[in-house]
Amino acid sequence: MEPVGAVTFEQVPETWVANNGSWADMGIALGREPPKAVWLTPRYHTQYYDEIPGVSVDKSEMTDLYSDGVSKELFYELDADVHVLDPNFLMNRFKGWNQGDVDEIAESVGPFFGNSIFSTGYQWHEDYEYLSLYEAFEKLAQLFQRTDRYEAFATLHDEFQSELSNVVPSEGQRPSVAVLWPQPADEPESFSPYLIGEGTSFKQWRDLQVRDALAETDVKDFHSPRGEIDYETLFEIDPDVLLLRGHEAKTAEEFRNTVLSYMKDHDLASSLTAVQNEDVYRGGPLYQGPITNLVVTERAARQVYPDAVGDQQLFDRQRVADIVNGDF
């Protein structure tokens, strides 16, 4: 896997560290124990597993890799067999890490094996290939020698895509949506805009073929100038649906009672079409693995195509659990 190339082991790795919830979820889907650490545990939203019978993850013993920086000593303390982490992420996002540090950890603790798949907004990632969710999942399945589970998930995913094709309406009937990060979170006054891109964090919106309201304007992606837009700009665009990130720890009801309630009472926000129609929703996580993607895509389908989806389940929860447990 780029950028680390071929990595070999004398035996299947037991303990591991994951860059984020995308990779952690892949490991759970393969029936492995959770990683010893992820970048930020609050961003690994294990509540999605509540949808799947018999599948759960306890984060109480999990460590945050990031805490005011990334400590090289922490990698020694964790003593993982493999670090499912793009080393370029360490070297380009945080001062104090260089190739020598990466080589030291790879040789003294365990190798790196990862690719930053969740976002295509990093300039340092332009010189090597991004992987799709299932391309990355297959690589991890080879690492953990669980390719049978990967193949079962890939089949389930193909069938899920067929279910989605029955839900997605013709092009002219698809809503315009804006994916935004609100600031402040519960009482937003400005927003960081996200264009729906090729990273895995946007997979559900690509699969549902929604119209990206921001892509049709001069608004630049959050990752470019890291700029913000206000209500005046948002009113000019006036998307059919607002998808607000950073609220995955809330239930749908909690989100409505805080964020949506605030916007409905706001002098400017209350004039937005999405607010008037109460089409303001949690915008999905930054990180998705195969299980997470099934759950959040079905949720997203209900948000943007409620009449087509209704109360039907678009994938078999028990079948997911059976694959995780190797009963297939």
N, C-alpha and C positions, 0 to 999 in steps of 0.2 A: 504494500500500500504506500503510495506517495504520501509524505516525502521521505519515509524511512526505508523504503525498499523491502527486501526480503528479510524476514525475521524467523529464526528457527529455534526450536526448543527440544530438549531431551525428553520432556514429558509435557503433558497438557498443563498449562498454568492453573494454579489453584486460586491464589489471591491476586486481586487486581485493583487498579485505580482507574476511574473513568473521568474523562474531561467534563462531561455534563450528563444531563438526563437523557439525551439521545442514546448515548452509548450504554449508560446504565440500564435503560429499558431494553436494549437489545440483549444484554446479558441475562436479564430476567426472562425474556422471551425464550432464551435458549436453555432455561432451567438451571442457570448458575446461581450461586450465592451472590448477594448484592456486592458491589464494589466497596472497598474499605474507605474510599473517599471520592468525592466529586468536587467540582469547582466551588459551587455554593449549594449546600443542601436545601435551602429554601426554594431554589429554582428547580429542584427535582421533585415534581408534583406527584407523589406516590398515591394521592387520593384517587387518581384515575383507576387504580387497581380495584377499587371498591366495586367497579362494574363487573369484574371477572371473578367468578366463584372460586374460592380456594387459593387465590393469588394475592399476596400482600408483601409489603416491604417495610421493615422497621428501620427508620433512619436514626434512631437514638444513639447507635454506636458508630455512625458514619461521620467522617471528618470533612471539614471544609478545607480544600486546598488553598483557597485564597483567603487571606486575612491581612489586609493592609500590605499586600504583596504576597509573594510565593516563596516560602522558605525551602532552601535545598535540604536543610536538616530534616524537614518533615518527611521527605521521600525516604530518608534512611529510617526514620521511626516507623513509617508505614510498612516498609520492607516488602513491597508487593512483587509478585513474580513478573508482572507486566503492567505497563502504564499505557492505557488506551487513551492517548493524548497526543495531539499534534505538537511536536516540539517547537515548531515555528510560532505557535500561539504563545508559548512561554517567552521566546526570545524577542518577539515583535510587539507584544502587548505590555511587557513589564521590564523595567530597568533592572539590571543586575544579573540577567540570564544571558549566557552566550553559548556557543557551540561546545566549548570546553566543559561547561557545567552539564549540558545535556549528555555529552559523552561519558562524563564521570558517573552520572546516575545510571545510564544504560549499562555500563560495565560493572559498576559496584553493587547495584541494586537489582534492576531489571530493565529490559529494553522498552523503548517507546514504540507504539503501534497505533497510529491514529491519523485522522484527517479532519480538519475543521469543516464539517458538512452543513452546519445549521445556518450559516450566512455566507453569501458570496460578496460581501461588502469589503473584504480585507484586501488591500493592494498587494500585500506580501504573498497572497495565495494565488495571484494571477499567473504565476509561472509553473504551476502544477495543477493537475486535474482535481476538480471537486468530484465527490462521489454522491450519487443519489442515495436515498435512505436504504433501499434494498441492495444496492451495490456495496455499501458499507456493512450492512447486516450480513451479507454473504462472507465478507472478509473476516468478520468477527466469529462467524460460525466455523470457518476453517481454523481459526486460531484455537477455539475451544473444542474442536472436533465434534460439533453438533450440527452438521450440515443437513441431517434428516429433519431437524426441527425448522431450520431455515427454509427448506424446500416445502414443508407443510405450511409455513406462514406465507411463502410466496404464492402458493396455490390459493390460500384463503384470501390474500390481498387481491389477486386477479379476479376472484369471484366478487369481492367487495366493490371493485371498480365497475363491474357489470351492474351491480345494484345501484351504484351512483348514477350510471348512465340512464337509468330509468327514472331518476329523480330530477336530474338537471333539465330545465326547460329549454326551449329554443332560444337562440342568441338574443333576440329582441325582448325576451321576458326575464332575462337575468338582471338582478339588481346591481347598482353601482355601490361599491363598498370602499370605506377608507379605514386602513389599519393604522392606529395611532397609539402613542404612549402618552397618557395624560399627566399633566403636572399642575398642581399637586394631584396625587392619585385619586383621592375620594372627592375632591372638590376642584375639578380641573378648570384652569384658566388659559392654559396653552397646551400645545401638543407637539411631540416629536413625530414626524410623518415617516411611514414605512411604505416604500413601493413593493408590491408583491413580486418577489424575485424567485430565483431558482434554488435558494437554500431550503433545507428540510423544514425550517420553521414556518414556511408558507405552503407546505405541501397540500394541506386540506383546501386552501382557497384556490390553488391551481386545479386540483382534482374536481372542484365544484364549479369551475369555469366562471366565477363571478367577474364582473367588470371592475377593474381597479380605477376608482374615481380620481385618485391622485396622479396616475399615469397619464391621464388625459389633460393635465395642467402643467404649469411651469414649476410647480412645487418640487423641490429636490428631496431625494431620499435622506433620511436621518443620518445614514452612514457617510454621506458625502461632506456637506458643510456642517453636519450635526446641528442643523438649524431647527427652529420652532415655527409653528403657525398659530395664529390666534383665531378667535371666533369669527372675526370679520372675514378672514381668508376662507375659513371653513364654510361660512354662509354663502360665499360666492360659488363654491364648489357644490355644496349642499348634497352630499351623498345620500342614497336611499338608506344605507345601513352604516352605523359606526361600530367599529370593532376595536375595543380598548384593551391594550395589553397591560400586564402587571397586576392583574386581579384574579389570577388562577387559584389563589388560596381561598377566595370567596365562593360561596354557593351562588347560584343564579339569583336566589331571593335576596341574599345579602348584597349582591351587586345592585339589584334594582332599588333596594332600600337606602343605599348610600349614593352611588354615582348617578344613576338615572334620576333619582329623586332630586338631587342637587341640580342637575341640568334642567329638569322640568321647571324648577323655580327660578332659574337664572334668566336675567333680562335678555341676554343675547342667545344663549344656548336653547332656550325654549322656542325660538323661531325656526330652528333647524327641522327639516322634514323628518329625519330619523328620530329626533327627540319627541316630536309631536306624535309620531306613530309608535313610539316606544320600541323602535328597532335599534337599540343601543345594547351591545352585548359584550361579554368577556371575549377578548380577541384571540385567545389561544396561547399556548406556551411558546417560549423560545426554542425549546428542545423537544423533539419527538423521536421516539423509537417505534417499532412495529405495533406494540400494544397501544401505546399512547395515541398513535396516529389513528387507529381504528376508533377509539373512543372520542377523540376531539373532532374527527371528521364527521362522525354521525351527529354529534352535537351541533357542529357548524351547519350541516345540512338542514337540521331542524330550525336553525336561526334564519337562514336565508331562503329556504324553500319549505316553509311550514305546512302548506297545503298538500304538497307532494309527499312529504314524509309522514306527517301525522304522528301517531304513537308507535309506528312500526320500528322494529329493530333491524338494522341493515347488516348486522353480522351476528354470528352465533357465539355468545359468550362462553358457553360450555366447551365449544370446540377450541376456543383460544386456550382455556384452562387445560384441556386435554393435551394440546401441543406442548405447553409449558411443562407439563408433568410427564411428557413422553408417552402418553397413552393414545396413540394414533396409528 
